[in-house]
Amino acid sequence: MSILAHSNVPQNFDSALPLGKALVLYVDRVMLNNFRSYESMELNVGASSVVLTGANGAGKTNLLEALSFLSPGRGLRQARLSDVNKLGAKSPWAVAGRVMTPEGMRQLGSGLVPRHELSSETSPDRRIGRLDGENLSSPAAFDEILQVAWLTPQMDRLFVEGASGRRRFLDRLVAAYHPTHTREVNAYEKVMRERGRLLSEGNADPVWVATLEGRMAEHGVAVAAARLDAIQKLGQAIMESQSAFPRATLSLGGELEEDLLIRPAVDVEGDFCERLIQTRQSDARSGRTSIGPHKTDLLVRHVDKNMPAELCSTGEQKALLIGITLASARLSATQFGAPPLLLLDEIVAHLDEKRRGFLFEELYDIGSQVWLTGTDKSLFEQMGKRAKFFHFEDGKVEEDK
């Protein structure tokens, strides 16, 4: 059903849409230990979307952050892993989720590795992933089980701040269609850091540096190619979709990505390797790698206004971001086999009633399990029985019948 065929969204979906649209992927239960404000917490939600309400500081976003750790990376806040630990806790934080997937129920877990289990060569902040009771080599493997996407108030400035935030957003989008993308990004960055360390120390073995540069080129071109493929598919999906939110054109500001548009990957990889050799001295002096996919930027334009996103109003930028996320979720449903888990923190706070209604209907049509937060329950009344409501107060979480 196209939302554009209606001049007004129904006040409550119960009378407009069939009850019980089945979710094919959802978090059935989530459990936390020593995570932020929670010493321990268990929430059973079943096959339903979730609305979390309560005052600011009640712990709603902390729960979304915990769910974001069922994906690779440092979560929706990008915090240091040790900072996630509950103050005064004697054991490290842990998150576990029972997740229904198209292949059946899976048990996912993640947590901070205790310091006494780390070697002297390991980062002081490291987390481990577990799948069905078995340790994973890296949480990057979560991308093959569950896709997670999120929008937070901090992302409202995504288009006007530095490229690093847009690049993280881009790579989460790409991982929805290329499950090994996160591993390629991590591998590239690890080799890049090792090359940088050797160059900064001086007198590095040129054979070993060349070996690292070859691996950088291999992983770097794989990263760039996946980004390019995902952006082309997502751009087409945006153009073909009917949405109440503005359409965006997406492009990549990166040398490797631009080269891949006109040249074979093997040639781009060889040239990238040669350029790394040529920049060794300047990179050694600056202490950073001057070229590569770690410099790529995501470029977004408002289609109808033909205007770069960074020049649009704050409201238009937020609407563009919502539109991109919704289109990506639709595409993920076909590419990955199931729509992603969506974590939407305070997303409706500045949307009027009509646009909130459009958002809720689009989310329902996509078929994602959605976790939404807000201070005012009345903002979610249009969801009706499409979600379970939980209220946070005085450190307790209770289902709001």
QUISUL-V415163 format. One record per pair of residues at least 24 apart in sequence whose C-alpha atoms are under 10 Angstrom apart, sorted by the first residue. I is the first residue (numbers start at 1). J is the second residue. Records with the same first field share a line. If there is no record, write none. Layout:
# QUISUL-V415163
I = J ; J
This chain:
# QUISUL-V415163
1 = 361 ; 362 ; 365
2 = 241 ; 242 ; 243 ; 244 ; 361 ; 362 ; 365
3 = 242 ; 243 ; 244 ; 357 ; 358 ; 359 ; 361 ; 362 ; 365
4 = 242 ; 243 ; 244 ; 358
5 = 242
7 = 354
8 = 354 ; 355 ; 357 ; 358
9 = 353 ; 354 ; 355 ; 356 ; 357 ; 358 ; 359 ; 360 ; 361 ; 382
10 = 354 ; 357 ; 358 ; 361 ; 382
11 = 353 ; 354 ; 357 ; 381 ; 382 ; 383 ; 384
12 = 357 ; 380 ; 381 ; 382 ; 383 ; 384 ; 385 ; 386
13 = 357 ; 360 ; 361 ; 364 ; 381 ; 382 ; 383 ; 384 ; 385 ; 386
14 = 382 ; 383 ; 384 ; 385 ; 386
15 = 384
17 = 361 ; 364 ; 365 ; 386
19 = 385 ; 386
20 = 47 ; 48 ; 385 ; 386
21 = 47 ; 48 ; 364 ; 365 ; 367 ; 386
22 = 47 ; 48 ; 367 ; 368 ; 369
23 = 47 ; 48 ; 49 ; 100 ; 101 ; 102 ; 338 ; 339 ; 364 ; 366 ; 367 ; 368 ; 369
24 = 100 ; 101 ; 102 ; 103 ; 104 ; 333 ; 337 ; 338 ; 339 ; 340 ; 367 ; 368 ; 369
25 = 99 ; 100 ; 101 ; 102 ; 103 ; 104 ; 105 ; 145 ; 146 ; 147 ; 337 ; 338 ; 339 ; 340 ; 341 ; 367 ; 368 ; 369
26 = 97 ; 98 ; 99 ; 100 ; 101 ; 102 ; 105 ; 146 ; 338 ; 339 ; 340 ; 341 ; 342 ; 367 ; 368 ; 369 ; 370
27 = 67 ; 97 ; 98 ; 99 ; 100 ; 101 ; 105 ; 106 ; 107 ; 108 ; 146 ; 341 ; 369 ; 370
28 = 97 ; 98 ; 99 ; 100 ; 105
29 = 96 ; 97 ; 98 ; 99 ; 100 ; 107
30 = 63 ; 66 ; 67 ; 95 ; 96 ; 97 ; 98 ; 99 ; 108 ; 109
31 = 63 ; 66 ; 67 ; 94 ; 95 ; 96 ; 97 ; 98 ; 109
32 = 63 ; 66 ; 67 ; 93 ; 94 ; 95 ; 96 ; 97 ; 109 ; 110 ; 111
33 = 85 ; 86 ; 89 ; 91 ; 92 ; 93 ; 94 ; 95 ; 96 ; 111
34 = 84 ; 85 ; 86 ; 87 ; 88 ; 89 ; 90 ; 91 ; 92 ; 93 ; 94 ; 95 ; 111
35 = 62 ; 63 ; 65 ; 66 ; 83 ; 84 ; 85 ; 86 ; 87 ; 89 ; 92 ; 93 ; 94 ; 95 ; 111
36 = 62 ; 63 ; 65 ; 66 ; 83 ; 84 ; 85 ; 86 ; 87 ; 89 ; 93
37 = 62 ; 63 ; 84 ; 85 ; 86 ; 87 ; 395
38 = 62 ; 63 ; 85 ; 86 ; 87 ; 93 ; 395 ; 396
39 = 85 ; 86 ; 87 ; 88 ; 89 ; 93
40 = 93 ; 94 ; 95
41 = 95 ; 396 ; 397
42 = 96 ; 97 ; 397
43 = 97 ; 390 ; 397 ; 398 ; 399
44 = 97 ; 98 ; 399
45 = 387 ; 388 ; 389 ; 390 ; 399
46 = 98 ; 99 ; 100 ; 388
47 = 99 ; 100 ; 369 ; 387 ; 388
48 = 368 ; 369 ; 370 ; 371 ; 385 ; 386 ; 387 ; 388
49 = 341 ; 342 ; 363 ; 364 ; 367 ; 368 ; 369 ; 370 ; 371 ; 372 ; 383 ; 385 ; 386 ; 387 ; 388 ; 389
50 = 343 ; 369 ; 370 ; 371 ; 372 ; 373 ; 386 ; 387 ; 388 ; 389 ; 390
51 = 344 ; 370 ; 371 ; 372 ; 373 ; 374 ; 377 ; 380 ; 383 ; 386 ; 387 ; 388 ; 389 ; 390 ; 391 ; 399 ; 400
52 = 345 ; 346 ; 371 ; 372 ; 373 ; 374 ; 375 ; 376 ; 377 ; 387 ; 388 ; 389 ; 390 ; 391 ; 392 ; 397 ; 398 ; 399 ; 400
53 = 346 ; 372 ; 373 ; 374 ; 375 ; 376 ; 377 ; 378 ; 380 ; 389 ; 390 ; 391 ; 392 ; 393 ; 397 ; 400
54 = 373 ; 374 ; 375 ; 376 ; 377 ; 390 ; 391 ; 392 ; 393 ; 394 ; 397
55 = 374 ; 375 ; 376 ; 391 ; 392 ; 393 ; 394
56 = 374 ; 375 ; 392
57 = 392 ; 393 ; 395
58 = 375 ; 391 ; 392 ; 393 ; 394 ; 395 ; 396 ; 397
59 = 392 ; 393 ; 394 ; 395 ; 396 ; 397
60 = 345 ; 346 ; 371 ; 372 ; 373 ; 374 ; 375 ; 390 ; 391 ; 392 ; 393 ; 397
61 = 152 ; 343 ; 344 ; 345 ; 346 ; 372 ; 373 ; 374
63 = 95 ; 343 ; 371 ; 373
64 = 150 ; 152 ; 342 ; 343 ; 344 ; 345 ; 371 ; 372 ; 373
65 = 150 ; 343 ; 345
66 = 93 ; 94 ; 95 ; 96 ; 97 ; 110 ; 111
67 = 95 ; 96 ; 97 ; 110 ; 148 ; 341 ; 342 ; 343 ; 371
68 = 95 ; 147 ; 148 ; 149 ; 150 ; 341 ; 342 ; 343
69 = 94 ; 95 ; 96 ; 97 ; 108 ; 109 ; 110 ; 111 ; 127 ; 129 ; 139 ; 142 ; 148
70 = 95 ; 96 ; 97 ; 99 ; 108 ; 109 ; 110 ; 111 ; 129 ; 130 ; 139 ; 140 ; 142 ; 143 ; 145 ; 146 ; 147 ; 148
71 = 108 ; 109 ; 110 ; 129 ; 139 ; 140 ; 141 ; 142 ; 143 ; 144 ; 145 ; 146 ; 147 ; 148 ; 149 ; 172 ; 182
72 = 110 ; 127 ; 129 ; 138 ; 139 ; 140 ; 141 ; 142 ; 143 ; 147 ; 148 ; 172 ; 175 ; 182 ; 183
73 = 127 ; 139 ; 140 ; 168 ; 172 ; 182 ; 186
74 = 126 ; 127
75 = 150
76 = 149 ; 150 ; 151 ; 152 ; 154 ; 155 ; 343 ; 345
77 = 152 ; 154
78 = 165 ; 168
80 = 125 ; 126
81 = 111 ; 112 ; 113 ; 124 ; 125 ; 126 ; 127
82 = 112 ; 113 ; 114 ; 124 ; 125 ; 126 ; 127
83 = 125
84 = 111 ; 112
85 = 111 ; 112
92 = 127
93 = 127
94 = 127 ; 128 ; 129
95 = 129
96 = 129 ; 130 ; 131
97 = 131
98 = 132
99 = 145 ; 146
100 = 145 ; 146
101 = 145 ; 146 ; 337 ; 338
102 = 145 ; 337 ; 338
103 = 145
105 = 132
106 = 131 ; 132 ; 133 ; 145 ; 146
107 = 131 ; 132 ; 133 ; 134
108 = 132 ; 133 ; 134 ; 139 ; 142 ; 145 ; 146
109 = 133 ; 134 ; 135 ; 136 ; 139 ; 142
110 = 135 ; 136 ; 139 ; 142
111 = 139
138 = 183
139 = 182 ; 183
140 = 175 ; 179 ; 180 ; 181 ; 182 ; 183 ; 184 ; 185 ; 186
141 = 179 ; 180 ; 182 ; 183
142 = 179 ; 180 ; 182
143 = 172 ; 175 ; 176 ; 177 ; 178 ; 179 ; 180 ; 181 ; 182 ; 183 ; 336
144 = 175 ; 176 ; 177 ; 178 ; 179 ; 180 ; 336
145 = 179 ; 336
146 = 176 ; 179 ; 336 ; 338 ; 339 ; 340 ; 341
147 = 172 ; 173 ; 175 ; 176 ; 177 ; 179 ; 329 ; 332 ; 333 ; 336 ; 338 ; 339 ; 340 ; 341 ; 342
148 = 172 ; 173 ; 175 ; 176 ; 329 ; 339 ; 340 ; 341 ; 342 ; 343
149 = 173 ; 176 ; 325 ; 326 ; 328 ; 329 ; 339 ; 340 ; 341 ; 342 ; 343 ; 344 ; 370
150 = 322 ; 325 ; 340 ; 341 ; 342 ; 343 ; 344 ; 345 ; 370 ; 371 ; 372
151 = 318 ; 321 ; 322 ; 325 ; 342 ; 343 ; 344 ; 345 ; 346 ; 347 ; 372
152 = 343 ; 344 ; 345 ; 346 ; 347 ; 373
153 = 318 ; 344 ; 345 ; 346 ; 347 ; 349
154 = 345
155 = 317 ; 318 ; 321
156 = 314 ; 315 ; 316 ; 317 ; 318 ; 319 ; 321 ; 322 ; 347
157 = 310 ; 314 ; 317 ; 318
158 = 309 ; 310 ; 317 ; 318 ; 321
159 = 298 ; 299 ; 300 ; 308 ; 309 ; 310 ; 311 ; 312 ; 314 ; 317 ; 318 ; 320 ; 321
160 = 309 ; 310 ; 311 ; 312 ; 314 ; 317
161 = 310
162 = 297
163 = 253 ; 294 ; 295 ; 296 ; 297 ; 298 ; 299
164 = 294 ; 295 ; 296 ; 297 ; 298
165 = 297 ; 298
166 = 296 ; 297 ; 298 ; 299 ; 300
167 = 252 ; 293 ; 294 ; 295 ; 296 ; 297 ; 298 ; 299
168 = 297 ; 298
169 = 298 ; 325
170 = 227 ; 230 ; 231 ; 252 ; 296 ; 297 ; 298
171 = 223 ; 226 ; 227 ; 230 ; 298
173 = 227 ; 230 ; 231 ; 234 ; 324 ; 325 ; 328 ; 329 ; 332
174 = 223 ; 226 ; 227 ; 228 ; 229 ; 230 ; 231 ; 234 ; 328 ; 332
175 = 226 ; 227 ; 230 ; 332 ; 336
176 = 230 ; 328 ; 329 ; 331 ; 332 ; 333 ; 335 ; 336 ; 338 ; 339 ; 340
177 = 226 ; 227 ; 229 ; 230 ; 233 ; 234 ; 328 ; 331 ; 332 ; 333 ; 334 ; 335 ; 336 ; 337
178 = 223 ; 226 ; 227 ; 229 ; 230 ; 332 ; 335 ; 336
179 = 336
180 = 222 ; 223 ; 226
181 = 219 ; 222 ; 223 ; 224 ; 225 ; 226 ; 227
182 = 223
183 = 219 ; 223
184 = 218 ; 219 ; 220 ; 221 ; 222 ; 223 ; 224 ; 226
185 = 219 ; 220 ; 222 ; 223 ; 224 ; 293 ; 294
186 = 219 ; 223
187 = 215 ; 216 ; 218 ; 219 ; 220 ; 223
188 = 212 ; 213 ; 215 ; 216 ; 217 ; 218 ; 219 ; 220 ; 221 ; 222 ; 223 ; 292 ; 293 ; 294
189 = 216 ; 219 ; 220 ; 293 ; 294
190 = 216
191 = 215 ; 216 ; 217 ; 219
192 = 216 ; 217 ; 220 ; 288 ; 289 ; 292 ; 294
193 = 287 ; 288 ; 289
195 = 280 ; 283 ; 284 ; 288 ; 289
196 = 280 ; 283 ; 284 ; 286 ; 287 ; 288 ; 289
197 = 284 ; 287 ; 288
198 = 284
199 = 280 ; 281 ; 282 ; 283 ; 284 ; 285 ; 287 ; 288
200 = 280 ; 281 ; 283 ; 284 ; 285 ; 286 ; 287 ; 288
201 = 284
202 = 281 ; 284
206 = 277
209 = 276 ; 277 ; 280
210 = 273 ; 274 ; 276 ; 277
211 = 273
212 = 273
213 = 272 ; 273 ; 274 ; 275 ; 276 ; 277
214 = 269 ; 270 ; 272 ; 273 ; 274 ; 276 ; 277
215 = 269 ; 273
216 = 269 ; 272 ; 273 ; 276 ; 292 ; 293
217 = 256 ; 266 ; 268 ; 269 ; 270 ; 271 ; 272 ; 273 ; 274 ; 275 ; 276 ; 292 ; 293
218 = 265 ; 266 ; 268 ; 269 ; 270 ; 272 ; 273
219 = 269 ; 293
220 = 256 ; 257 ; 269 ; 272 ; 273 ; 292 ; 293 ; 294
221 = 256 ; 257 ; 259 ; 260 ; 265 ; 266 ; 268 ; 269 ; 270 ; 272 ; 292 ; 293
222 = 256 ; 265 ; 269 ; 293
223 = 256 ; 257 ; 292 ; 293 ; 294
224 = 252 ; 254 ; 255 ; 256 ; 257 ; 258 ; 259 ; 260 ; 265 ; 292 ; 293 ; 294 ; 296
225 = 256 ; 257 ; 258 ; 260 ; 261 ; 265
226 = 257
227 = 251 ; 252 ; 257 ; 293 ; 296 ; 298
228 = 252 ; 256 ; 257 ; 258 ; 260 ; 261
229 = 257
230 = 328 ; 331
231 = 298 ; 328
233 = 328 ; 331 ; 335
234 = 324 ; 325 ; 327 ; 328 ; 329 ; 330 ; 331 ; 332
235 = 324 ; 327 ; 328
236 = 327 ; 331
237 = 324 ; 327 ; 328 ; 330 ; 331
238 = 323 ; 324 ; 325 ; 326 ; 327 ; 328 ; 330 ; 331
239 = 303 ; 327
240 = 327
241 = 323 ; 326 ; 327 ; 330
242 = 327 ; 362
243 = 323 ; 326 ; 327 ; 358 ; 359 ; 362
244 = 319 ; 323 ; 354 ; 355 ; 357 ; 358 ; 359 ; 362
245 = 316 ; 318 ; 319 ; 320 ; 321 ; 322 ; 323 ; 324 ; 326 ; 327 ; 355 ; 358 ; 359 ; 362
246 = 302 ; 303 ; 304 ; 305 ; 316 ; 317 ; 318 ; 319 ; 320 ; 321 ; 322 ; 323 ; 324
247 = 300 ; 301 ; 302 ; 303 ; 304 ; 305 ; 319 ; 320 ; 321 ; 322 ; 323 ; 324 ; 327
248 = 299 ; 300 ; 301 ; 302 ; 303 ; 304 ; 305 ; 306 ; 307 ; 308 ; 309 ; 320 ; 321 ; 323 ; 324
249 = 299 ; 300 ; 301 ; 302 ; 303 ; 306 ; 308 ; 309 ; 320 ; 324
250 = 298 ; 299 ; 300 ; 301 ; 302 ; 303 ; 324
251 = 297 ; 298 ; 299 ; 300 ; 301
252 = 296 ; 297 ; 298 ; 299 ; 300
253 = 293 ; 295 ; 296 ; 297 ; 298 ; 299
254 = 291 ; 292 ; 293 ; 294 ; 295 ; 296 ; 297 ; 298
255 = 291 ; 292 ; 293 ; 295 ; 296
256 = 291 ; 292 ; 293 ; 295 ; 296
257 = 292 ; 293 ; 296
300 = 324
315 = 350 ; 351
318 = 347 ; 350 ; 351
319 = 351 ; 355
322 = 347 ; 359
323 = 359
326 = 359 ; 362 ; 363 ; 366 ; 368
327 = 362 ; 366
329 = 363 ; 366 ; 367 ; 368
330 = 362 ; 363 ; 365 ; 366 ; 367 ; 368
331 = 366
332 = 366
333 = 366 ; 367 ; 368
338 = 366 ; 367 ; 368
339 = 366 ; 367 ; 368 ; 369
340 = 366 ; 367 ; 368 ; 369 ; 370
341 = 367 ; 368 ; 369 ; 370 ; 371
342 = 368 ; 369 ; 370 ; 371 ; 372
343 = 369 ; 370 ; 371 ; 372 ; 373
344 = 370 ; 371 ; 372 ; 373 ; 374
345 = 371 ; 372 ; 373 ; 374
346 = 372 ; 373 ; 374 ; 375 ; 376
347 = 372 ; 373 ; 374
348 = 372 ; 373 ; 374 ; 376 ; 379 ; 380
349 = 373 ; 374 ; 375 ; 376 ; 379
351 = 379
352 = 379
353 = 379 ; 380 ; 382
356 = 380 ; 382 ; 383
357 = 381 ; 382 ; 383
358 = 382
360 = 386
